[in-house]
Amino acid sequence: MSGKLLVRVPKSLHESIARRAEIEGVSINQWIVAALARADS
């Protein structure tokens, strides 16, 4: 496993994630990793 994952999402979801990440002061990648970690627990 390389640790890389390419996922295509609708523009509206990308925009929503980008806004949430900006509010939380993290990158989009960091925000998604945290969301996936929460979903996995």
mmCIF file as Biopython writes it, N, C-alpha, C and O atoms, coordinates in Angstrom:
data_model
#
loop_
_atom_site.group_PDB
_atom_site.id
_atom_site.type_symbol
_atom_site.label_atom_id
_atom_site.label_alt_id
_atom_site.label_comp_id
_atom_site.label_asym_id
_atom_site.label_entity_id
_atom_site.label_seq_id
_atom_site.pdbx_PDB_ins_code
_atom_site.Cartn_x
_atom_site.Cartn_y
_atom_site.Cartn_z
_atom_site.occupancy
_atom_site.B_iso_or_equiv
_atom_site.auth_seq_id
_atom_site.auth_asym_id
_atom_site.pdbx_PDB_model_num
ATOM 1   N N  . MET A ? 1  ? 0.842   -1.184 0.000  1.0 0.0 1  A 1 
ATOM 2   C CA . MET A ? 1  ? 0.000   0.000  0.000  1.0 0.0 1  A 1 
ATOM 3   C C  . MET A ? 1  ? 0.886   1.246  0.000  1.0 0.0 1  A 1 
ATOM 4   O O  . MET A ? 1  ? 1.834   1.349  0.779  1.0 0.0 1  A 1 
ATOM 5   N N  . SER A ? 2  ? 0.565   2.177  -0.876 1.0 0.0 2  A 1 
ATOM 6   C CA . SER A ? 2  ? 1.380   3.388  -1.009 1.0 0.0 2  A 1 
ATOM 7   C C  . SER A ? 2  ? 0.949   4.494  -0.053 1.0 0.0 2  A 1 
ATOM 8   O O  . SER A ? 2  ? 1.723   5.409  0.228  1.0 0.0 2  A 1 
ATOM 9   N N  . GLY A ? 3  ? -0.269  4.415  0.443  1.0 0.0 3  A 1 
ATOM 10  C CA . GLY A ? 3  ? -0.796  5.494  1.273  1.0 0.0 3  A 1 
ATOM 11  C C  . GLY A ? 3  ? -1.498  6.556  0.449  1.0 0.0 3  A 1 
ATOM 12  O O  . GLY A ? 3  ? -2.037  7.518  0.996  1.0 0.0 3  A 1 
ATOM 13  N N  . LYS A ? 4  ? -1.492  6.387  -0.855 1.0 0.0 4  A 1 
ATOM 14  C CA . LYS A ? 4  ? -2.165  7.346  -1.735 1.0 0.0 4  A 1 
ATOM 15  C C  . LYS A ? 4  ? -3.523  6.800  -2.121 1.0 0.0 4  A 1 
ATOM 16  O O  . LYS A ? 4  ? -3.693  5.598  -2.319 1.0 0.0 4  A 1 
ATOM 17  N N  . LEU A ? 5  ? -4.494  7.706  -2.227 1.0 0.0 5  A 1 
ATOM 18  C CA . LEU A ? 5  ? -5.853  7.327  -2.598 1.0 0.0 5  A 1 
ATOM 19  C C  . LEU A ? 5  ? -6.446  8.461  -3.415 1.0 0.0 5  A 1 
ATOM 20  O O  . LEU A ? 5  ? -6.579  9.583  -2.927 1.0 0.0 5  A 1 
ATOM 21  N N  . LEU A ? 6  ? -6.800  8.170  -4.650 1.0 0.0 6  A 1 
ATOM 22  C CA . LEU A ? 6  ? -7.411  9.176  -5.512 1.0 0.0 6  A 1 
ATOM 23  C C  . LEU A ? 6  ? -8.918  8.957  -5.499 1.0 0.0 6  A 1 
ATOM 24  O O  . LEU A ? 6  ? -9.403  7.883  -5.856 1.0 0.0 6  A 1 
ATOM 25  N N  . VAL A ? 7  ? -9.647  9.978  -5.088 1.0 0.0 7  A 1 
ATOM 26  C CA . VAL A ? 7  ? -11.098 9.881  -5.015 1.0 0.0 7  A 1 
ATOM 27  C C  . VAL A ? 7  ? -11.688 11.095 -5.727 1.0 0.0 7  A 1 
ATOM 28  O O  . VAL A ? 7  ? -11.324 12.233 -5.430 1.0 0.0 7  A 1 
ATOM 29  N N  . ARG A ? 8  ? -12.584 10.854 -6.651 1.0 0.0 8  A 1 
ATOM 30  C CA . ARG A ? 8  ? -13.269 11.949 -7.342 1.0 0.0 8  A 1 
ATOM 31  C C  . ARG A ? 8  ? -14.577 12.223 -6.605 1.0 0.0 8  A 1 
ATOM 32  O O  . ARG A ? 8  ? -15.350 11.310 -6.316 1.0 0.0 8  A 1 
ATOM 33  N N  . VAL A ? 9  ? -14.805 13.494 -6.312 1.0 0.0 9  A 1 
ATOM 34  C CA . VAL A ? 9  ? -16.022 13.901 -5.604 1.0 0.0 9  A 1 
ATOM 35  C C  . VAL A ? 9  ? -16.692 15.035 -6.374 1.0 0.0 9  A 1 
ATOM 36  O O  . VAL A ? 9  ? -16.035 15.735 -7.145 1.0 0.0 9  A 1 
ATOM 37  N N  . PRO A ? 10 ? -17.979 15.216 -6.171 1.0 0.0 10 A 1 
ATOM 38  C CA . PRO A ? 10 ? -18.665 16.337 -6.820 1.0 0.0 10 A 1 
ATOM 39  C C  . PRO A ? 10 ? -18.064 17.679 -6.364 1.0 0.0 10 A 1 
ATOM 40  O O  . PRO A ? 10 ? -17.546 17.789 -5.253 1.0 0.0 10 A 1 
ATOM 41  N N  . LYS A ? 11 ? -18.140 18.687 -7.233 1.0 0.0 11 A 1 
ATOM 42  C CA . LYS A ? 11 ? -17.607 20.010 -6.903 1.0 0.0 11 A 1 
ATOM 43  C C  . LYS A ? 11 ? -18.191 20.546 -5.604 1.0 0.0 11 A 1 
ATOM 44  O O  . LYS A ? 11 ? -17.481 21.146 -4.797 1.0 0.0 11 A 1 
ATOM 45  N N  . SER A ? 12 ? -19.483 20.330 -5.405 1.0 0.0 12 A 1 
ATOM 46  C CA . SER A ? 12 ? -20.134 20.862 -4.203 1.0 0.0 12 A 1 
ATOM 47  C C  . SER A ? 12 ? -19.551 20.247 -2.930 1.0 0.0 12 A 1 
ATOM 48  O O  . SER A ? 12 ? -19.383 20.941 -1.927 1.0 0.0 12 A 1 
ATOM 49  N N  . LEU A ? 13 ? -19.243 18.955 -2.966 1.0 0.0 13 A 1 
ATOM 50  C CA . LEU A ? 13 ? -18.637 18.304 -1.800 1.0 0.0 13 A 1 
ATOM 51  C C  . LEU A ? 13 ? -17.222 18.810 -1.584 1.0 0.0 13 A 1 
ATOM 52  O O  . LEU A ? 13 ? -16.819 19.057 -0.447 1.0 0.0 13 A 1 
ATOM 53  N N  . HIS A ? 14 ? -16.462 18.968 -2.658 1.0 0.0 14 A 1 
ATOM 54  C CA . HIS A ? 14 ? -15.104 19.495 -2.564 1.0 0.0 14 A 1 
ATOM 55  C C  . HIS A ? 14 ? -15.118 20.884 -1.932 1.0 0.0 14 A 1 
ATOM 56  O O  . HIS A ? 14 ? -14.305 21.185 -1.058 1.0 0.0 14 A 1 
ATOM 57  N N  . GLU A ? 15 ? -16.044 21.724 -2.378 1.0 0.0 15 A 1 
ATOM 58  C CA . GLU A ? 15 ? -16.159 23.071 -1.823 1.0 0.0 15 A 1 
ATOM 59  C C  . GLU A ? 15 ? -16.500 23.039 -0.337 1.0 0.0 15 A 1 
ATOM 60  O O  . GLU A ? 15 ? -15.949 23.810 0.448  1.0 0.0 15 A 1 
ATOM 61  N N  . SER A ? 16 ? -17.415 22.141 0.046  1.0 0.0 16 A 1 
ATOM 62  C CA . SER A ? 16 ? -17.801 22.018 1.443  1.0 0.0 16 A 1 
ATOM 63  C C  . SER A ? 16 ? -16.629 21.566 2.306  1.0 0.0 16 A 1 
ATOM 64  O O  . SER A ? 16 ? -16.401 22.107 3.388  1.0 0.0 16 A 1 
ATOM 65  N N  . ILE A ? 17 ? -15.898 20.585 1.829  1.0 0.0 17 A 1 
ATOM 66  C CA . ILE A ? 17 ? -14.728 20.086 2.562  1.0 0.0 17 A 1 
ATOM 67  C C  . ILE A ? 17 ? -13.667 21.172 2.676  1.0 0.0 17 A 1 
ATOM 68  O O  . ILE A ? 17 ? -13.059 21.344 3.733  1.0 0.0 17 A 1 
ATOM 69  N N  . ALA A ? 18 ? -13.447 21.904 1.589  1.0 0.0 18 A 1 
ATOM 70  C CA . ALA A ? 18 ? -12.450 22.981 1.602  1.0 0.0 18 A 1 
ATOM 71  C C  . ALA A ? 18 ? -12.818 24.044 2.634  1.0 0.0 18 A 1 
ATOM 72  O O  . ALA A ? 18 ? -11.951 24.525 3.363  1.0 0.0 18 A 1 
ATOM 73  N N  . ARG A ? 19 ? -14.106 24.415 2.700  1.0 0.0 19 A 1 
ATOM 74  C CA . ARG A ? 19 ? -14.553 25.414 3.689  1.0 0.0 19 A 1 
ATOM 75  C C  . ARG A ? 19 ? -14.343 24.901 5.105  1.0 0.0 19 A 1 
ATOM 76  O O  . ARG A ? 19 ? -13.834 25.624 5.961  1.0 0.0 19 A 1 
ATOM 77  N N  . ARG A ? 20 ? -14.733 23.657 5.353  1.0 0.0 20 A 1 
ATOM 78  C CA . ARG A ? 20 ? -14.576 23.089 6.702  1.0 0.0 20 A 1 
ATOM 79  C C  . ARG A ? 20 ? -13.106 23.016 7.104  1.0 0.0 20 A 1 
ATOM 80  O O  . ARG A ? 20 ? -12.747 23.326 8.240  1.0 0.0 20 A 1 
ATOM 81  N N  . ALA A ? 21 ? -12.261 22.604 6.162  1.0 0.0 21 A 1 
ATOM 82  C CA . ALA A ? 21 ? -10.826 22.517 6.446  1.0 0.0 21 A 1 
ATOM 83  C C  . ALA A ? 21 ? -10.266 23.902 6.768  1.0 0.0 21 A 1 
ATOM 84  O O  . ALA A ? 21 ? -9.476  24.055 7.699  1.0 0.0 21 A 1 
ATOM 85  N N  . GLU A ? 22 ? -10.679 24.911 5.994  1.0 0.0 22 A 1 
ATOM 86  C CA . GLU A ? 22 ? -10.196 26.271 6.238  1.0 0.0 22 A 1 
ATOM 87  C C  . GLU A ? 22 ? -10.636 26.759 7.614  1.0 0.0 22 A 1 
ATOM 88  O O  . GLU A ? 22 ? -9.845  27.363 8.339  1.0 0.0 22 A 1 
ATOM 89  N N  . ILE A ? 23 ? -11.880 26.502 7.977  1.0 0.0 23 A 1 
ATOM 90  C CA . ILE A ? 23 ? -12.396 26.905 9.294  1.0 0.0 23 A 1 
ATOM 91  C C  . ILE A ? 23 ? -11.588 26.250 10.406 1.0 0.0 23 A 1 
ATOM 92  O O  . ILE A ? 23 ? -11.300 26.877 11.425 1.0 0.0 23 A 1 
ATOM 93  N N  . GLU A ? 24 ? -11.224 24.982 10.206 1.0 0.0 24 A 1 
ATOM 94  C CA . GLU A ? 24 ? -10.475 24.246 11.229 1.0 0.0 24 A 1 
ATOM 95  C C  . GLU A ? 24 ? -8.977  24.506 11.151 1.0 0.0 24 A 1 
ATOM 96  O O  . GLU A ? 24 ? -8.222  24.034 12.002 1.0 0.0 24 A 1 
ATOM 97  N N  . GLY A ? 25 ? -8.538  25.253 10.137 1.0 0.0 25 A 1 
ATOM 98  C CA . GLY A ? 25 ? -7.123  25.613 10.027 1.0 0.0 25 A 1 
ATOM 99  C C  . GLY A ? 25 ? -6.221  24.470 9.606  1.0 0.0 25 A 1 
ATOM 100 O O  . GLY A ? 25 ? -5.054  24.413 9.993  1.0 0.0 25 A 1 
ATOM 101 N N  . VAL A ? 26 ? -6.767  23.555 8.808  1.0 0.0 26 A 1 
ATOM 102 C CA . VAL A ? 26 ? -5.977  22.416 8.338  1.0 0.0 26 A 1 
ATOM 103 C C  . VAL A ? 26 ? -6.104  22.315 6.822  1.0 0.0 26 A 1 
ATOM 104 O O  . VAL A ? 26 ? -6.957  22.961 6.213  1.0 0.0 26 A 1 
ATOM 105 N N  . SER A ? 27 ? -5.248  21.498 6.225  1.0 0.0 27 A 1 
ATOM 106 C CA . SER A ? 27 ? -5.345  21.277 4.788  1.0 0.0 27 A 1 
ATOM 107 C C  . SER A ? 27 ? -6.529  20.363 4.487  1.0 0.0 27 A 1 
ATOM 108 O O  . SER A ? 27 ? -7.041  19.667 5.364  1.0 0.0 27 A 1 
ATOM 109 N N  . ILE A ? 28 ? -6.943  20.383 3.240  1.0 0.0 28 A 1 
ATOM 110 C CA . ILE A ? 28 ? -8.018  19.475 2.827  1.0 0.0 28 A 1 
ATOM 111 C C  . ILE A ? 28 ? -7.590  18.032 3.102  1.0 0.0 28 A 1 
ATOM 112 O O  . ILE A ? 28 ? -8.380  17.232 3.603  1.0 0.0 28 A 1 
ATOM 113 N N  . ASN A ? 29 ? -6.358  17.707 2.780  1.0 0.0 29 A 1 
ATOM 114 C CA . ASN A ? 29 ? -5.872  16.343 3.005  1.0 0.0 29 A 1 
ATOM 115 C C  . ASN A ? 29 ? -5.956  15.963 4.489  1.0 0.0 29 A 1 
ATOM 116 O O  . ASN A ? 29 ? -6.430  14.879 4.829  1.0 0.0 29 A 1 
ATOM 117 N N  . GLN A ? 30 ? -5.497  16.857 5.364  1.0 0.0 30 A 1 
ATOM 118 C CA . GLN A ? 30 ? -5.553  16.577 6.802  1.0 0.0 30 A 1 
ATOM 119 C C  . GLN A ? 30 ? -6.989  16.401 7.271  1.0 0.0 30 A 1 
ATOM 120 O O  . GLN A ? 30 ? -7.277  15.530 8.092  1.0 0.0 30 A 1 
ATOM 121 N N  . TRP A ? 31 ? -7.890  17.227 6.748  1.0 0.0 31 A 1 
ATOM 122 C CA . TRP A ? 31 ? -9.290  17.146 7.147  1.0 0.0 31 A 1 
ATOM 123 C C  . TRP A ? 31 ? -9.880  15.798 6.736  1.0 0.0 31 A 1 
ATOM 124 O O  . TRP A ? 31 ? -10.585 15.159 7.517  1.0 0.0 31 A 1 
ATOM 125 N N  . ILE A ? 32 ? -9.588  15.367 5.500  1.0 0.0 32 A 1 
ATOM 126 C CA . ILE A ? 32 ? -10.117 14.091 5.001  1.0 0.0 32 A 1 
ATOM 127 C C  . ILE A ? 32 ? -9.537  12.927 5.788  1.0 0.0 32 A 1 
ATOM 128 O O  . ILE A ? 32 ? -10.266 11.994 6.127  1.0 0.0 32 A 1 
ATOM 129 N N  . VAL A ? 33 ? -8.235  12.960 6.089  1.0 0.0 33 A 1 
ATOM 130 C CA . VAL A ? 33 ? -7.620  11.884 6.868  1.0 0.0 33 A 1 
ATOM 131 C C  . VAL A ? 33 ? -8.297  11.776 8.236  1.0 0.0 33 A 1 
ATOM 132 O O  . VAL A ? 33 ? -8.584  10.672 8.701  1.0 0.0 33 A 1 
ATOM 133 N N  . ALA A ? 34 ? -8.553  12.920 8.883  1.0 0.0 34 A 1 
ATOM 134 C CA . ALA A ? 34 ? -9.215  12.902 10.188 1.0 0.0 34 A 1 
ATOM 135 C C  . ALA A ? 34 ? -10.636 12.357 10.063 1.0 0.0 34 A 1 
ATOM 136 O O  . ALA A ? 34 ? -11.072 11.576 10.910 1.0 0.0 34 A 1 
ATOM 137 N N  . ALA A ? 35 ? -11.363 12.757 9.023  1.0 0.0 35 A 1 
ATOM 138 C CA . ALA A ? 35 ? -12.728 12.270 8.832  1.0 0.0 35 A 1 
ATOM 139 C C  . ALA A ? 35 ? -12.744 10.759 8.600  1.0 0.0 35 A 1 
ATOM 140 O O  . ALA A ? 35 ? -13.603 10.055 9.132  1.0 0.0 35 A 1 
ATOM 141 N N  . LEU A ? 36 ? -11.807 10.268 7.814  1.0 0.0 36 A 1 
ATOM 142 C CA . LEU A ? 36 ? -11.728 8.823  7.573  1.0 0.0 36 A 1 
ATOM 143 C C  . LEU A ? 36 ? -11.354 8.076  8.850  1.0 0.0 36 A 1 
ATOM 144 O O  . LEU A ? 36 ? -11.873 6.989  9.102  1.0 0.0 36 A 1 
ATOM 145 N N  . ALA A ? 37 ? -10.470 8.639  9.648  1.0 0.0 37 A 1 
ATOM 146 C CA . ALA A ? 37 ? -10.069 8.017  10.911 1.0 0.0 37 A 1 
ATOM 147 C C  . ALA A ? 37 ? -11.274 7.932  11.850 1.0 0.0 37 A 1 
ATOM 148 O O  . ALA A ? 37 ? -11.473 6.918  12.518 1.0 0.0 37 A 1 
ATOM 149 N N  . ARG A ? 38 ? -12.085 9.011  11.900 1.0 0.0 38 A 1 
ATOM 150 C CA . ARG A ? 38 ? -13.286 8.992  12.755 1.0 0.0 38 A 1 
ATOM 151 C C  . ARG A ? 38 ? -14.262 7.920  12.266 1.0 0.0 38 A 1 
ATOM 152 O O  . ARG A ? 38 ? -14.870 7.215  13.071 1.0 0.0 38 A 1 
ATOM 153 N N  . ALA A ? 39 ? -14.407 7.803  10.971 1.0 0.0 39 A 1 
ATOM 154 C CA . ALA A ? 39 ? -15.335 6.812  10.404 1.0 0.0 39 A 1 
ATOM 155 C C  . ALA A ? 39 ? -14.864 5.386  10.652 1.0 0.0 39 A 1 
ATOM 156 O O  . ALA A ? 39 ? -15.673 4.459  10.703 1.0 0.0 39 A 1 
ATOM 157 N N  . ASP A ? 40 ? -13.560 5.212  10.805 1.0 0.0 40 A 1 
ATOM 158 C CA . ASP A ? 40 ? -12.984 3.872  10.983 1.0 0.0 40 A 1 
ATOM 159 C C  . ASP A ? 40 ? -13.033 3.427  12.436 1.0 0.0 40 A 1 
ATOM 160 O O  . ASP A ? 40 ? -12.820 2.249  12.721 1.0 0.0 40 A 1 
ATOM 161 N N  . SER A ? 41 ? -13.309 4.347  13.368 1.0 0.0 41 A 1 
ATOM 162 C CA . SER A ? 41 ? -13.280 3.970  14.787 1.0 0.0 41 A 1 
ATOM 163 C C  . SER A ? 41 ? -14.637 3.544  15.299 1.0 0.0 41 A 1 
ATOM 164 O O  . SER A ? 41 ? -14.773 3.199  16.473 1.0 0.0 41 A 1 
#
